[in-house]
Structures are given as structure tokens and as C-alpha cells.
Amino acid sequence: MALKRIEPGKRMSSAVIHGNKVYLAGFTPDKALGKSVAEQTKDVLTQIDATLKEAGTDKTKIIKANIWLTNISTFAEMNSVWDAWVVPGQTPARATVEAKLAAPGIDVEIMVEAALD
């Protein structure tokens, strides 16, 4: 079974398709770097939507999500954006933890796996 890589880079790909699943890398804010957790979450989810579309799927097919926050006290703020984004009845399995992230100003990172059909 062949692999298809989306935006392969020197260190990692944005996503990898294998079989009937797409595995996304952890996405961090691009345009909202250093802004509120809500703005960062919106930015990350926009990137995820675009990558899922490129892979041939969408957020209704997400199987699993992992979310990292630099401060778990922002959990409700992140959830307010997440809850508005997910489709009721189509929510994935999910875990959210507090963690030190790659660089200052990055306060949220989200990684998902989704079905293609």
C-alpha cells in the first residue's frame, strides 16, 4: 500500500495518507501566533480544514484529535472555538493536555487523524 505525502518537508510532512486514513502533523498557529488561545485555535482549525480538503476528506471524518495547550486554564477558551467548529454528532475521540510547546507564543497545537471515506 503506497503512501501519499502532503507538503513533504525536510523534517516532516503536513499529512500522510495511508490506506483509508490521513494522519495530520501537529498544527500550530500561523497567522495568530502570539494572539489569544481562541484566535490561535481558529487559525489551527482553518489549517486543518484546508489540509483535510487537500487529502480528500473533511472534519466530519475525523476519528481522533490530540490537543496540547501551554496552559490548561485556557481549556474553556479553546473549547469555545472547538465546539463551534465541530459538527454535532460527528465529534471525534479527543484528548487535551497541558504541555510546553515548540516556541514562545505558540499556545495551542492540534493533531488529527481522519478517514478518507
JONORDA-V617015 format. One record per residue. OMEGA is omega in whole degrees, 0 to 359 (* if undefined). NEAR is the number of other ideal C-beta (glycine too) atoms within 10 Angstrom. Layout:
BEGIN
omega:OMEGA near:NEAR
omega:OMEGA near:NEAR
END
This chain:
BEGIN
omega:184 near:5
omega:174 near:6
omega:172 near:10
omega:180 near:13
omega:177 near:13
omega:182 near:16
omega:178 near:11
omega:179 near:12
omega:181 near:9
omega:184 near:4
omega:183 near:6
omega:174 near:12
omega:176 near:16
omega:178 near:18
omega:176 near:23
omega:177 near:17
omega:177 near:20
omega:182 near:13
omega:181 near:10
omega:180 near:12
omega:173 near:17
omega:181 near:25
omega:179 near:16
omega:172 near:22
omega:172 near:18
omega:179 near:16
omega:178 near:21
omega:182 near:21
omega:177 near:22
omega:181 near:11
omega:185 near:11
omega:180 near:21
omega:178 near:15
omega:179 near:12
omega:182 near:14
omega:178 near:15
omega:177 near:23
omega:179 near:18
omega:178 near:18
omega:180 near:29
omega:177 near:26
omega:180 near:20
omega:181 near:20
omega:181 near:26
omega:175 near:20
omega:177 near:16
omega:179 near:18
omega:177 near:23
omega:183 near:13
omega:181 near:12
omega:176 near:20
omega:178 near:22
omega:179 near:11
omega:180 near:14
omega:179 near:21
omega:180 near:13
omega:179 near:19
omega:186 near:14
omega:178 near:19
omega:181 near:14
omega:179 near:20
omega:181 near:23
omega:188 near:12
omega:176 near:14
omega:172 near:21
omega:181 near:16
omega:177 near:21
omega:177 near:21
omega:177 near:22
omega:180 near:18
omega:184 near:12
omega:177 near:13
omega:177 near:10
omega:181 near:18
omega:181 near:16
omega:179 near:10
omega:178 near:19
omega:181 near:22
omega:179 near:15
omega:178 near:13
omega:179 near:20
omega:183 near:22
omega:177 near:11
omega:184 near:11
omega:183 near:15
omega:179 near:17
omega:180 near:10
omega:181 near:6
omega:180 near:6
omega:185 near:11
omega:181 near:14
omega:165 near:16
omega:187 near:10
omega:172 near:14
omega:177 near:9
omega:180 near:17
omega:174 near:10
omega:181 near:13
omega:171 near:12
omega:182 near:7
omega:194 near:16
omega:184 near:10
omega:176 near:8
omega:180 near:9
omega:174 near:14
omega:183 near:18
omega:178 near:24
omega:174 near:31
omega:181 near:20
omega:178 near:23
omega:181 near:16
omega:170 near:25
omega:183 near:17
omega:174 near:26
omega:178 near:13
omega:180 near:14
omega:* near:7
END
